[in-house]
Each structure stands twice: as C-alpha cells, then as structure tokens.
C-alpha cells in the first residue's frame, strides 16, 4: 500500500484574482523599467550623443525578470529591496538633469514605486492566501500500513 500524497494547499485552491493582478503589475513595471532604461540611455536623452554605457544599468533588472515570470516568491522579496537603487537614481537625476532627462527620471521613480508596491502586495497576498488555504483544507493524515 502506498501512502497518499496530497498537493500543496496553494494547488488545491485557486489563486485569487488580486494576486494575479499584483504579479502582472510587477512584471509590467519591471519590463517598463528595462525598456525605459535602454531607450533613455541609448536614444531619448543619453548623457553623450550616440548613447553611453549607462544603458548597462538595466542588466541587473533582467535577472529578476525570470523569477517573476516563474512566480518565485523569493524573487519578489529581494527585488523589492533592489528597486530602491533605481528609485534613488531617478530622484537624483530628476532633480539634477535638464529636460527631457528629468522627465524620464520622474517616470523611472514612478515605475519603481509601482514595482515596489506590486512586489510587497504580491508577497503579502500570497502568504495570506496560503494561510487561508491551509486553514480551510488541512493536510490529510498520512496512512500507516
């Protein structure tokens, strides 16, 4: 006789719509930051005509994109800390650069705030959902032969 295997609580109950929405917001704002960073430093308002190596600043943002697409909780947590570096850059450049670079920096700040809020909410809502699912559907007792 083989012991019964029960799926994880999250697999038994459907994920709420607002959890999916926060994931979508996080992925969209991260992709927006990547596109903005490349366009800003290569075409829209580069520090030097023709683009600069500052476009490489988007490379660290490409790493968590995979984790977000795979819906890994750990990625949401550490990305919510990493994003503050980009927020700081946006605030500094919004207050020190001339137009149009300062407007792009303000957009960067906005995208950073959206990404942070989406990551924080996603983690919180997923943990609440897992806790609720565990309360509603306790794991079955193992069968002993």
Residue pairs with C-beta under 8 A, 6 or more apart in sequence:
1 143
1 145
3 142
3 143
4 140
4 142
4 143
6 12
6 139
6 140
9 130
9 133
9 134
9 137
9 139
10 126
10 129
10 130
10 133
12 133
12 137
13 129
13 132
13 133
13 136
13 137
15 126
15 129
16 125
16 129
18 125
19 122
19 125
19 126
19 129
22 118
22 119
22 121
22 122
22 125
23 68
23 71
23 118
23 122
25 114
25 115
25 117
25 118
26 68
26 76
26 79
26 115
26 118
26 119
26 122
27 65
27 68
27 69
29 111
29 112
29 114
29 115
29 118
30 61
30 64
30 65
30 68
30 79
30 115
31 65
32 111
33 58
33 61
33 86
33 108
33 111
33 112
33 115
34 58
34 61
34 62
34 65
36 104
36 107
36 108
36 111
37 55
37 57
37 58
37 61
37 108
38 55
38 58
40 46
40 101
40 104
40 108
41 47
41 51
41 52
41 54
41 55
41 57
42 51
42 55
43 51
44 100
44 104
45 97
45 100
45 101
45 104
46 52
46 54
47 54
57 86
57 89
60 82
61 86
64 75
64 78
64 79
64 82
66 75
67 74
67 75
67 76
67 79
68 75
68 76
68 79
73 123
73 126
76 119
76 122
76 123
77 119
77 123
79 115
79 119
80 115
80 116
80 119
80 120
80 123
83 112
83 115
83 116
83 119
84 112
84 116
86 108
86 112
87 108
87 109
87 112
87 113
87 116
89 105
89 108
90 105
90 106
90 108
90 109
90 112
91 105
91 109
92 105
93 101
93 102
93 104
93 105
93 108
94 102
94 105
94 106
94 108
94 109
95 102
96 102
97 105
